[in-house]
Amino acid sequence: MNVNVIKNYSKLKLCLFFLPIFLLVAIILFLHNKDSLHTDKYVQIQKDNFFFINYNLGQFPDVIYNITQLGDASIMLSVLSIFILYAPKIWESLISASLASLIFSAGLKSIFRVPRPAVVFDNNCFVLIGKKAVGHASLPSGHSITVFTTFTVLLFAFMPEKLTYKILWVLFTIITGLVISFTRVGVGAHYPLDVIIGSIIGYISGLAGIFISRRYKIWAWVNNKKYYPVFILLILACCVSLICQIIDKNLVIFYLVLIGLIVPFYKIVYAFIKQ
């Protein structure tokens, strides 16, 4: 599996950055045309779409609240822990991509300082699910960045050869990523453009992680079994975090991820002992 991932990554070209950059420029031009590059107008131009999406997704609160947890980096990376053994190149890319996404997310949130929906709108006028997100860190959506950073790394890692399968794989990945990302609107934490912009930035971060790991061998130690205790400790930390989340929120998704960590934890410990 790791050989195929490396092969797929080696085929990627820098021109893949053109589309997301074009989309970001198009969004900026659209906002400029609508005189919505400042905070108040940015929020108001999305008001109707926000209420529409929030209301419709909010009809399924339990489903939406469970799905939106997948945008949490600790949950997403826990789900992918099995690839430490079978496709460490994915994890090399994920580490670089995650660092890039963290820089983008923290940097842009501090620059734009867009108030959350719960700060702007009457909380009785829309659906709020889970803990109310407040403050001025709405743009971009961090969960959306995390989802598309991870999905982009996986998208190109497992890209099929046949054109038909390739199209289906790309569509499946993008649609699944958008479904997860738009739950952030459903729970009342973000505006639609926060999610769209976050998704594009996540795609850029994922690509950046792949190219960085391909060019530099910073994280090559991931494939070295003597460093497996690092991942064993991280998995244990994730388990503790999941247990705390279960106590706090008691969501099905946390139980599923916790159970899913048993297999990679056992296999990594076994591989380390056996070396």
FIDO-710306 format. One line per 4 residues: number of its first residue (from 0); their letters; for each residue x, y negated, z of N, C-alpha, C. Coordinates in pm, whole numbers, padded with zeros to 5 digits. Atoms other than C-alpha are relative to their C-alpha. Example, Ala and Ser with C-alpha at 12.3 -4.5 7.8 and 13.67 -1.06 7.14 Angstrom:
2
0 = as = 00089 00119 00000 01230 00450 00780 00090 -00120 00000  -00082 00119 -00006 01367 00106 00714 -00077 -00109 00073
This chain:
275
0 = mnvn = 00082 00121 00000 00000 00000 00000 00086 -00126 00000  -00085 00118 -00010 00276 -00246 00092 00069 -00031 -00133  -00065 00017 00131 00447 -00189 -00245 -00095 -00069 -00097  00100 00062 00088 00126 -00279 -00430 -00025 -00145 00036
4 = vikn = 00020 00138 -00045 00079 -00590 -00218 00114 -00089 -00047  -00118 00075 00045 00434 -00707 -00293 -00006 -00022 -00151  00012 00009 00146 00375 -00635 -00662 -00103 -00105 -00040  00105 00098 00030 00054 -00837 -00664 00044 -00142 00031
8 = yskl = -00047 00133 -00038 00211 -01129 -00482 00106 -00053 -00098  -00107 00042 00091 00505 -01134 -00724 -00054 -00056 -00132  00060 00046 00126 00266 -01205 -01014 -00056 -00142 00010  00064 00129 -00018 00131 -01527 -00866 00087 -00115 -00049
12 = klcl = -00069 00117 00053 00219 -01861 -01026 -00051 -00126 00069  00032 00123 -00069 00219 -02213 -00889 -00123 -00070 -00058  00117 00064 00062 -00057 -02312 -01132 -00130 00032 00076  00117 -00034 -00080 -00300 -02147 -00887 -00038 -00113 00095
16 = fflp = 00029 00115 -00086 -00274 -02467 -00682 -00079 -00108 -00074  00064 00107 00078 -00419 -02675 -00966 -00149 -00012 00028  00145 00003 -00019 -00785 -02577 -00917 -00040 -00060 00135  00040 00059 -00129 -00808 -02649 -00540 00034 -00148 00010
20 = ifll = -00037 00142 -00002 -00624 -02980 -00585 -00100 -00080 -00083  00100 00064 00086 -00863 -03069 -00870 -00132 -00016 00075  00126 00005 -00074 -01162 -02985 -00649 00004 -00105 00111  -00014 00102 -00105 -01032 -03201 -00363 -00006 -00141 -00059
24 = vaii = 00004 00131 00067 -00975 -03492 -00603 -00142 -00032 -00045  00138 00019 00045 -01326 -03442 -00746 -00091 -00041 00116  00080 00035 -00118 -01476 -03457 -00394 00030 -00143 00045  -00039 00137 -00038 -01280 -03773 -00313 -00062 -00102 -00095
28 = lflh = 00057 00090 00099 -01395 -03937 -00638 -00152 -00010 00017  00145 -00001 -00023 -01755 -03833 -00567 -00035 -00089 00120  00025 00081 -00120 -01740 -03985 -00218 00027 -00147 -00027  -00033 00139 00035 -01575 -04297 -00356 -00112 -00063 -00084
32 = nkds = 00109 00048 00087 -01848 -04330 -00621 -00126 -00031 00081  00116 00020 -00087 -02109 -04305 -00344 00030 -00097 00114  -00043 00091 -00106 -01916 -04554 -00129 -00008 00069 00137  00013 -00082 -00122 -01889 -04278 00134 00134 00050 00052
36 = lhtd = -00131 -00041 -00048 -01520 -04266 00212 00023 -00039 00146  -00012 00031 -00142 -01577 -04412 00557 -00100 00085 00078  00070 -00098 -00083 -01722 -04214 00844 -00152 -00007 -00006  00146 00012 -00008 -02077 -04351 00866 -00068 00047 -00129
40 = kyvq = 00061 -00039 00127 -02154 -04310 00497 00025 00147 -00030  -00033 -00141 00021 -01979 -03972 00484 -00102 00089 00070  00100 -00076 -00077 -02220 -03846 00751 -00139 -00016 -00061  00136 00027 00047 -02533 -04012 00611 -00029 00062 -00136
44 = iqkd = 00021 -00056 00134 -02482 -03889 00254 -00029 00150 00006  00021 -00144 -00014 -02496 -03532 00386 -00117 00036 00092  00103 -00021 -00102 -02780 -03577 00632 -00108 00099 -00043  00109 -00087 00047 -03056 -03414 00425 00047 00143 -00023
48 = nfff = -00053 -00134 00026 -02840 -03123 00312 00036 00072 00130  -00033 -00059 -00130 -02719 -03068 00667 -00124 00055 00068  00124 -00043 -00065 -03073 -03050 00807 -00062 00120 -00071  00059 -00110 00078 -03187 -02821 00524 00073 00132 00026
52 = inyn = -00080 -00122 -00020 -02902 -02570 00560 -00008 00045 00145  00004 -00031 -00142 -02903 -02590 00938 -00132 00064 00040  00132 -00053 -00034 -03277 -02528 00960 -00017 00143 -00051  00021 -00132 00060 -03278 -02230 00722 00090 00107 00060
56 = lgqf = -00090 -00098 -00062 -02972 -02058 00866 -00034 00017 00148  00033 -00005 -00142 -03090 -02142 01216 -00117 00089 00034  00111 -00093 -00024 -03386 -01908 01169 00051 00138 00043  -00060 -00128 -00037 -03145 -01621 01236 00114 -00024 00100
60 = pdvi = -00103 00044 -00096 -02960 -01742 01547 00097 00108 00044  -00089 -00105 -00047 -02823 -01408 01667 00099 00042 -00109  -00085 -00040 00113 -02690 -01310 01324 00105 -00107 -00028  -00089 00112 00031 -02543 -01653 01256 00108 -00017 00107
64 = ynit = -00095 00021 -00109 -02380 -01679 01598 00106 00110 00002  -00098 -00109 00008 -02215 -01338 01558 00095 -00019 -00117  -00082 00014 00121 -02093 -01403 01205 00099 -00115 00013  -00088 00118 -00008 -01950 -01746 01287 00125 00027 00083
68 = qlgd = -00117 -00033 -00082 -01712 -01585 01541 00117 00049 -00085  -00106 -00049 00088 -01519 -01438 01247 00092 -00113 -00047  -00085 00113 00035 -01387 -01787 01183 00102 -00034 00107  -00099 00017 -00107 -01195 -01768 01509 00126 00076 -00039
72 = asim = -00125 -00061 00045 -00829 -01697 01427 00033 00128 00077  -00033 -00119 -00079 -00788 -01448 01714 -00087 00119 -00040  00090 -00107 00043 -01090 -01248 01593 00041 00050 -00137  -00035 -00037 00137 -00991 -01254 01227 00130 00079 -00005
76 = lsvl = -00129 -00069 00001 -00631 -01152 01294 -00007 00134 00072  00019 -00128 -00068 -00746 -00879 01532 -00055 00104 -00098  00060 -00089 00100 -00955 -00729 01252 00105 00052 -00098  -00102 -00035 00100 -00646 -00725 01029 00125 00065 00061
80 = sifi = -00119 -00053 -00068 -00406 -00578 01286 00049 00132 -00058  -00039 -00129 00058 -00406 -00238 01109 00102 -00017 -00112  -00092 00023 00111 -00211 -00396 00821 00144 -00020 00048  -00137 00008 -00053 00090 -00440 01051 00075 00128 -00037
84 = lyap = -00061 -00130 00032 00155 -00071 00984 00009 00027 -00149  00010 -00047 00138 00044 -00022 00626 00031 -00105 -00106  -00031 00106 00096 00098 -00360 00460 00058 -00121 00073  -00060 00111 -00077 00336 -00576 00667 00020 -00127 -00081
88 = kiwe = -00017 00119 00084 00381 -00808 00368 -00120 -00093 00015  00119 00081 -00024 00024 -00925 00430 00020 -00084 00126  -00021 00073 -00124 00121 -01020 00783 00110 -00105 -00012  -00102 00103 00026 00434 -01200 00665 -00066 -00124 -00060
92 = slis = 00070 00111 00066 00209 -01411 00444 -00098 -00067 00096  00099 00053 -00094 -00057 -01449 00714 00062 -00093 00104  -00065 00083 -00102 00188 -01589 00967 00033 -00137 -00057  -00033 00128 00064 00317 -01855 00727 -00126 -00078 -00035
96 = asla = 00125 00065 00039 -00036 -01927 00602 -00072 -00058 00121  00067 00046 -00122 -00172 -01958 00956 00067 -00126 00055  -00072 00120 -00045 00099 -02208 01049 -00034 -00119 -00088  00036 00108 00094 00022 -02411 00735 -00141 -00049 00028
100 = slif = 00139 00038 -00025 -00351 -02405 00811 -00014 -00076 00131  00002 00070 -00129 -00288 -02513 01171 00044 -00145 -00016  -00051 00135 00025 -00089 -02814 01050 -00105 -00083 -00074  00103 00069 00076 -00356 -02907 00795 -00120 -00035 00088
104 = sagl = 00120 00019 -00081 -00642 -02863 01040 00020 -00108 00106  -00026 00097 -00108 -00490 -03052 01333 00028 -00139 -00056  -00037 00128 00059 -00346 -03324 01111 -00118 -00076 -00057  00113 00065 00066 -00658 -03396 00908 -00110 -00038 00098
108 = ksif = 00101 00034 -00101 -00892 -03383 01207 00038 -00128 00075  -00045 00119 -00074 -00681 -03644 01387 -00002 -00124 -00089  00001 00114 00093 -00668 -03863 01074 -00142 -00050 -00024  00136 00040 00039 -01037 -03861 00977 -00090 -00030 00119
112 = rvpr = 00077 00021 -00123 -01192 -03834 01325 -00150 -00021 -00030  00143 00004 00031 -01543 -03766 01189 -00078 00059 00117  00077 -00051 -00114 -01799 -03726 01471 -00082 00123 -00037  00079 -00121 00021 -01974 -03391 01505 -00149 -00036 -00015
116 = pavv = 00145 00025 00012 -02346 -03364 01415 -00068 -00026 00134  00062 00016 -00131 -02434 -03334 01784 00027 -00137 00061  -00032 00135 -00048 -02273 -03674 01841 -00083 -00104 -00074  00067 00098 00086 -02451 -03847 01553 -00152 00011 00004
120 = fdnn = 00144 -00020 00012 -02798 -03693 01537 -00065 00036 00135  00078 -00042 -00115 -03070 -03642 01795 00003 00153 00008  -00017 -00145 -00014 -03003 -03291 01927 -00130 00078 -00009  00130 -00067 00011 -03375 -03213 01920 -00048 00010 -00144
124 = cfvl = 00041 00004 00141 -03388 -03268 01542 00063 00111 -00084  -00063 -00108 00076 -03170 -02974 01438 00036 00115 00093  -00028 -00122 -00076 -03068 -02626 01546 00142 -00002 00055  -00130 -00014 -00065 -02784 -02592 01795 00008 00141 00059
128 = igkk = -00015 -00137 -00047 -02661 -02239 01859 00134 00014 00073  -00123 -00015 -00077 -02408 -02156 02128 00040 -00132 00066  -00050 00120 -00066 -02192 -02417 02297 -00002 -00117 -00096  00011 00119 00085 -02258 -02764 02160 00138 -00056 -00033
132 = avgh = -00127 00057 00045 -01965 -02892 01951 -00010 -00152 00001  00003 00146 -00010 -01893 -03254 02039 00138 -00055 -00036  -00128 00061 00032 -01613 -03502 01979 00004 -00050 -00143  -00020 00056 00133 -01469 -03645 01658 00102 00083 -00078
136 = aslp = -00090 -00091 00072 -01311 -03343 01490 -00077 00086 -00100  00088 -00076 00089 -01572 -03244 01232 00066 00033 -00134  -00063 -00018 00132 -01363 -03287 00914 00149 00023 00013  00071 -00111 00064 -01236 -03041 00806 -00042 00106 00103
140 = sghs = 00041 -00110 -00088 -01396 -02727 00951 00117 00095 00021  -00112 -00090 -00032 -01124 -02531 01130 -00033 00145 -00026  00042 -00137 00025 -01323 -02209 01108 00005 00033 -00149  -00002 -00021 00145 -01359 -02249 00732 00143 00012 -00051
144 = itvf = -00141 -00008 00038 -00986 -02309 00698 00054 00138 00035  -00047 -00132 -00044 -00915 -01992 00897 -00053 00111 -00089  00063 -00103 00083 -01161 -01783 00695 00065 00006 -00137  -00052 -00001 00137 -01031 -01889 00354 00152 00016 -00005
148 = ttft = -00144 -00030 -00007 -00666 -01882 00461 00020 00151 -00001  -00010 -00146 -00011 -00711 -01517 00556 -00051 00069 -00125  00060 -00064 00116 -00937 -01427 00265 00085 -00019 -00126  -00087 00024 00116 -00696 -01583 00014 00118 00096 00001
152 = vllf = -00111 -00096 -00013 -00408 -01372 00145 -00047 00140 -00039  00054 -00132 00034 -00629 -01062 00116 -00044 00007 -00146  00047 00005 00139 -00773 -01169 -00220 00110 00039 -00097  -00110 -00027 00093 -00436 -01164 -00394 00077 00127 00037
156 = afmp = -00068 -00123 -00042 -00300 -00873 -00189 -00062 00122 -00067  00071 -00116 00052 -00566 -00635 -00322 -00067 -00027 -00134  00057 00035 00129 -00634 -00791 -00661 00007 00119 -00096  00002 -00114 00093 -00744 -00513 -00903 00066 -00035 -00134
160 = eklt = -00062 00020 00131 -00581 -00465 -01243 -00106 -00027 -00106  00103 00009 00102 -00897 -00423 -01448 -00078 -00132 00014  00063 00132 -00001 -01063 -00754 -01545 -00138 00002 00067  00135 -00007 -00058 -01418 -00645 -01452 00006 00009 00152
164 = ykil = -00015 -00014 -00144 -01311 -00532 -01105 00061 -00125 00062  -00065 00122 -00049 -01098 -00844 -01068 -00104 -00110 00021  00105 00101 -00011 -01397 -01071 -01134 -00092 00030 00118  00088 -00041 -00110 -01616 -00873 -00892 00068 -00022 00135
168 = wvlf = -00075 00016 -00124 -01345 -00880 -00625 00011 -00148 00039  -00011 00143 -00026 -01295 -01256 -00659 -00134 -00056 00046  00133 00047 -00037 -01670 -01323 -00645 -00040 00048 00139  00034 -00056 -00131 -01717 -01092 -00347 00075 -00074 00111
172 = tiit = -00082 00066 -00102 -01431 -01257 -00155 -00046 -00143 00024  00041 00140 -00012 -01542 -01613 -00227 -00138 -00012 00065  00136 00005 -00055 -01910 -01548 -00153 -00002 00037 00147  -00007 -00041 -00140 -01832 -01363 00170 00062 -00109 00086
176 = glvi = -00065 00108 -00073 -01598 -01641 00277 -00092 -00119 00020  00092 00113 -00011 -01859 -01908 00205 -00115 00030 00096  00107 -00039 -00093 -02130 -01715 00392 00046 -00018 00144  -00053 00014 -00136 -01910 -01697 00700 00022 -00147 00035
180 = sftr = -00032 00141 -00025 -01799 -02059 00665 -00124 -00085 00022  00119 00083 -00012 -02148 -02204 00621 -00081 00029 00127  00064 -00020 -00131 -02257 -02050 00950 00036 -00114 00095  -00039 00114 -00083 -02074 -02350 01096 -00103 -00112 -00010
184 = vgvg = 00111 00094 00015 -02354 -02565 00954 -00122 00056 00072  00114 -00067 -00064 -02607 -02311 01080 -00003 -00015 00151  -00004 00014 -00147 -02486 -02341 01439 00002 -00146 00042  00005 00143 -00030 -02488 -02721 01414 00134 -00062 00035
188 = ahyp = -00133 00050 -00036 -02111 -02771 01440 00066 -00085 -00107  -00065 00070 00111 -02027 -02913 01095 -00099 -00042 -00107  00075 00042 00118 -02158 -03093 00788 00043 00088 -00118  -00034 -00085 00115 -02162 -02912 00449 00136 -00030 -00062
192 = ldvi = -00129 00034 00061 -01864 -03104 00309 00118 00037 00088  -00105 -00046 -00092 -01661 -03022 00621 00040 00144 -00035  -00020 -00142 00030 -01704 -02657 00529 00064 00019 -00137  -00053 -00013 00136 -01637 -02699 00157 00146 -00045 -00005
196 = igsi = -00138 00051 -00002 -01325 -02909 00214 00089 00094 00080  -00077 -00095 -00081 -01208 -02671 00487 00031 00127 -00077  -00019 -00122 00080 -01254 -02375 00252 00109 -00020 -00105  -00101 00030 00102 -01045 -02542 -00019 00138 -00009 00064
200 = igyi = -00128 00012 -00070 -00771 -02630 00230 00048 00137 00047  -00036 -00136 -00040 -00781 -02272 00358 00059 00078 -00116  -00052 -00066 00121 -00728 -02146 00003 00143 -00047 -00028  -00135 00056 00022 -00429 -02379 -00036 00097 00055 00105
204 = sgla = -00086 -00052 -00108 -00290 -02263 00302 00036 00146 -00025  -00026 -00141 00030 -00329 -01897 00204 00101 00017 -00111  -00096 -00005 00111 -00148 -01953 -00125 00139 -00042 00046  -00129 00048 -00052 00124 -02150 00053 00069 00108 00082
208 = gifi = -00057 -00108 -00081 00173 -01863 00298 00059 00110 -00085  -00049 -00105 00090 00213 -01614 00014 00131 -00043 -00066  -00120 00048 00068 00467 -01828 -00171 00117 -00017 00096  -00107 00015 -00099 00663 -01904 00146 00059 00137 00036
212 = srry = -00049 -00134 -00037 00684 -01535 00242 00071 00068 -00116  -00065 -00058 00119 00781 -01446 -00114 00138 -00061 -00021  -00126 00071 00024 01058 -01706 -00127 00098 00016 00116  -00086 -00009 -00117 01189 -01681 00230 -00035 00123 00083
216 = kiwa = 00020 -00123 -00078 01232 -01375 00452 -00007 -00030 00150  00007 00043 -00139 01149 -01556 00775 -00063 00106 00090  00076 -00095 -00081 00905 -01290 00894 00024 00144 -00041  -00029 -00137 00045 01072 -00982 00745 00007 00099 00116
220 = wvnn = -00008 -00086 -00119 01109 -00847 01101 -00132 00069 00030  00132 -00062 -00020 00736 -00764 01092 00004 00147 -00038  -00008 -00137 00051 00829 -00447 00903 00098 00087 00079  -00099 -00072 -00081 01087 -00347 01166 -00067 00054 00126
224 = kkyy = 00074 -00063 -00111 00947 -00097 01419 00052 -00038 00137  -00053 00035 -00131 01176 -00214 01695 -00066 -00126 00057  00072 00120 -00045 00969 -00535 01709 -00148 00028 00025  00141 -00034 -00022 00639 -00348 01746 -00051 -00038 00139
228 = pvfi = 00050 00044 -00131 00624 -00431 02121 -00060 -00141 -00002  00057 00135 00014 00555 -00791 02014 -00147 00010 -00038  00138 -00015 00046 00242 -00678 01833 -00085 00077 00103  00072 -00072 -00105 00148 -00439 02112 -00049 -00098 00107
232 = llil = 00037 00102 -00099 00150 -00731 02357 -00107 -00094 -00055  00099 00087 00061 -00045 -00947 02112 -00137 00066 -00006  00127 -00074 00005 -00310 -00678 02069 -00061 00008 00139  00050 -00003 -00137 -00338 -00643 02446 -00057 -00136 00041
236 = accv = 00048 00135 -00030 -00375 -01022 02473 -00135 -00024 -00068  00126 00013 00072 -00649 -01009 02209 -00111 00078 00070  00098 -00081 -00073 -00823 -00734 02405 -00050 -00073 00124  00037 00077 -00120 -00818 -00946 02720 -00092 -00116 -00041
240 = slic = 00079 00112 00050 -00951 -01242 02520 -00140 00045 -00039  00130 -00053 00042 -01230 -01029 02372 -00087 00037 00120  00075 -00035 -00120 -01330 -00899 02715 -00055 -00126 00067  00046 00127 -00056 -01349 -01258 02840 -00115 -00058 -00082
244 = qiid = 00107 00048 00088 -01561 -01349 02537 -00128 00080 00021  00117 -00085 -00025 -01790 -01054 02605 -00070 -00042 00129  00056 00045 -00128 -01836 -01169 02964 -00070 -00134 -00016  00054 00135 00018 -01900 -01525 02848 -00120 -00004 -00094
248 = knlv = 00104 00011 00103 -02114 -01472 02535 -00077 00128 -00026  00065 -00130 00017 -02194 -01100 02523 -00056 00021 -00141  00041 -00018 00139 -02205 -01083 02141 00047 00134 -00054  -00030 -00130 00060 -02206 -00762 01937 00135 -00001 -00071
252 = ifyl = -00123 00007 00079 -01917 -00881 01720 00124 00023 00085  -00116 -00017 -00088 -01680 -00886 02018 00019 00147 00038  -00007 -00143 -00030 -01764 -00526 02108 00059 00076 -00120  -00045 -00069 00121 -01706 -00415 01748 00150 -00022 -00024
256 = vlig = -00143 00031 00020 -01370 -00592 01719 00085 00069 00106  -00074 -00064 -00109 -01259 -00459 02060 00015 00150 -00028  -00007 -00142 00034 -01345 -00102 01955 00094 00023 -00119  -00084 -00012 00119 -01174 -00160 01621 00148 -00014 00029
260 = livp = -00141 00018 -00036 -00850 -00254 01797 00063 00128 00056  -00051 -00123 -00061 -00818 00093 01951 00091 00076 -00095  -00078 -00077 00098 -00693 00259 01631 00135 -00065 -00030  -00132 00059 00026 -00421 00006 01537 00090 -00002 00123
264 = fyki = -00081 -00001 -00122 -00310 -00016 01900 00065 00136 00020  -00053 -00136 -00015 -00271 00363 01922 00107 00029 -00104  -00094 -00032 00109 -00096 00390 01585 00131 -00077 00013  -00122 00081 -00016 00147 00105 01656 00083 00052 00116
268 = vyaf = -00071 -00055 -00116 00236 00245 02000 00064 00134 -00038  -00051 -00130 00042 00278 00592 01849 00121 -00015 -00093  -00110 00022 00095 00499 00462 01565 00124 -00052 00071  -00113 00055 -00075 00717 00270 01812 00069 00109 00082
272 = ikq = -00056 -00107 -00083 00763 00570 02043 00072 00104 -00085  -00052 -00104 00089 00830 00805 01752 00129 -00039 -00071  -00116 00045 00079 01102 00592 01588 00132 00055 00056
